[in-house]
């Protein structure tokens, strides 16, 4: 078993990284940025976060947090390298609610 090292995750498409974070819980934009930067992010990607969020997420106007749009759940990879074992389990439960 190879542990999902955060080295590989920065090579992944930025949009994929964003949706796999939002799949697990609602994030506010600053939290999301901080989380993405922890794994490494380049300047170009950082500037595109707003555009990605408009495509893939709904903004909750009450607390300004973003949640993933329903259609995006079909794109999620269960073996995403950034997920821990716990993350994978919570994704499973989210997906079974969303897709059934």
Beta strands, then each sheet from edge to edge (+ up, - down):
strand 1: 27-28
strand 2: 57-60
strand 3: 65-68
sheet 1: 1+ 3- 2+
end
